[in-house]
Amino acid sequence: MDTLTLTKGVPDFREGQVSFDEDGHLERGETPTVMNPNDRFALQAALQTKVRHGGRTSVMSMGPPGYKEVLGEAMESVYADDLYLLSDREMAAADTWATSITLGTAIEKLGLPDLIFAGFKTADGETGHTGLQTCWCLDIPIITHVVALDIEPEKGRVRAKRLVEGDVEEIETVEAPMPAMIVADPEFEPSYRTAGERLTLKDLRAKTSKRGEKYEEYLTVWDHEALNLDPDYIGLDGSPTIVESVDPIPKAPAERDATMVDPGDPDGLEDVLEEMEPFRAELAAGGD
Amino acid sequence: MTEADRDYEHYEAVVVGAGPGGAAAAARLADAGVETVVLERGVEAGSKNVSGGLIYAEESAPYTIDELFDGFRENAAERPITEYHLHNVSGNKVKSFDISRLHHHDTEWSDAVLRRPMDSWLAEQVHEKTKEVGGGLLTDIRVNGLLRENGEIIGVTCDEIDPITADIVIAADGVNSELARDAGLMDWDDPEEWFQGVKAVVDVPPEAINERFGVGADEGAAHLFSGDLFEGVRGGGFVYTNEDSLSVGTVFHLDSLAAERAEPHELLDALLTHPFLAEWFGDEYSEREYAAKLVPDSKKVAHGSPHEDRLVLVGDAAGQMQAQGPIIKGMNHAVTAGALAAEAFVEAKNAGDPDAAGENYERKLRESGTMRKLRPRRYKAASAVGENGVATAISDAVLKSPLGSLGVKALERVGALDRLYSSPFMAMMVPDTRTPYVTLPSVIAEELGDPVDGESAVEPPDLADRIGGLAYDTDIGNPHIELLDNSYEASGVAVTACPVSARDFGGGCYREETVKTNGSTEQVVSLDTQPCVECGTCAVIADTDWEHPSGGKGVEFRSG
């Protein structure tokens, strides 16, 4: 059961990492790049597939040469047999369309795997288009918002539980022939219900930590020539999307002040109760 | 294999629990080429384990841990115990005896250990060995019961994974073994069958240990305490030297602890703050970990026939914990039993009758002399008179009288007390009464002891801080202990006997509550399992439905 997981480097939007200028624009040079957080769930789905059914697990990304570190991060997170980075000046500034054409071409060069995994939208673009368009390029089915996965290799079919309208309460089960693309939802839960699976997982994890340190040995970089792609159809030139401007969304001003109170300090707690007293009166006066 | 088996995952052997008993069993099975899976409920082997801290290699034992695991002493143990002392305490008077001879009797070596580092090291070796034969060791998996077919045990059921069938199930799941109870081989009924131990691991730099205990870098000391330190509760205390810490603990008969309504953490504090120990801790008392454990009394509960169908019990799960007077041996017997259980299965399998493993195991426990150590005949004879209340009252009264004091002095003059305390023969017969634990040591200390000057500056942390210092992964909304009868009569004693509960303390497992209903007041007990250290005390002395938390959940000991 060979799989490929698509991943992307995104700015690390976590507090303390991300940096904005005075106008609220992202300072790309000041902000580190990390693996798109949603892609972790796709990697977990790939790992579950490898543990249960064996086969090759590959990870692919497109981006500047520095994105190899994102693939290294993927390697540390789960076991990967090989890593592919599509990197070239001609590929730069691609929109989701041009990205999908590039990815689709690279996947065909690699040989279509049984399953392709992708995360649910990237933290920077948030379009959720790239996976769908790549499927269109490859002409394979796609199942999105997947929370659980069951594969029947001998029948060549995959069965998935997916969230309907992103609501955890409503789950439907769908089946597709393989090859297919699976978009893992952040609610995706890998499941290992036998001792054998857990032992395989333990074994892979032990190897993963060692392989993660020297991930570059497993890395292949392809440029547009390797993929035999016409520069006019990829990168900025191949992107029909035009970004007119980016408007920063102003941060909501904080209206409340926080005061720290030590729970062991009776005077401090006394003050808290005093502060709350008017609200009690309000409630007693018939609030709901 | 039957039809039903085919639906389940199957291993030749399932070992439940990765303590020394489980590790020994799995290692021997793997060596014999048996496909073995080991299931451990902690996040890492050792994270659920606590022991006082001495492991023995007995000259007379068929197996020792260093024979089974190359490099054990270098990699998994703390200091070798090269000297052993017993201190009788009465107030600030202490009379000490060197009992090294007793300690060295039948002892090839004995090392202090901390269970987290020890068991996790063993688990690594076990995983490598069992992996070679198609199995391995898994953590975070709680085996919750036995899988049966037509009433016969064929495997195990777990919280985290689907049931597994096996040709042999080795239950090395500790003192509160759920498998032993599922099989009806062990129960939690009688407090007289159990001890409860509590322990503090205290930071002391290695050089300070060498200096304060007068030992070399590769040497260590053990000290035992008995007498009037503990409010008349039957039991004693210990101090063992680790590499860079001390294990300081107390062990009491659970029935005595319950009857006296004693608070285990306060009894531990009584030892920690005795002036005799003050200089060992130095100026800064720094407690690394507080822990507790129930200990089976093998004299009473070591199961003579610890097997049923394909299930065999090993170590604490079978009550194989020898505690007689100053001799406290558990881990070594678990190692022996684990290896013998493995041997028993391999022989049965090779003879084409794997179902004979249980019988083989029972015979090997007997023929190797292990059962005789666990349930000595001399104890049986002596306890028949010694544990009788009238006999205790008379001997206590005589000892406390001028006649008794004179006798103690006379014995000392001819060197008889030294000989008495150093006699393995005597140790085997010590009855479980107040006389040897409390009265005799107090009288000896009072008559012969030297006063210890000064006060101890040690201020042990309170219970709230001790609980606060432990790591927990709470299984929120899924408490593993259910209080079946919350009346004070049925379960009130848990408020004091639980090592993480206390009277007038709201942060523990068990609390007293007064409920007013319709004009009457009722004294009840409430339970919050969040601070639980999974010792099992309340399973014995309160009315509970007691289970372990799911795999990886609950308390996680770092030292153990």
Interface residues (C-beta under 8 A of the other chain):
Chain A: Y192 R193 T194 A195 G196 R198 L199 K202 D203
Chain B: E9 Y11 V37 L39 H127 K131 G135 G136 L138 I141 I161 D162 I164
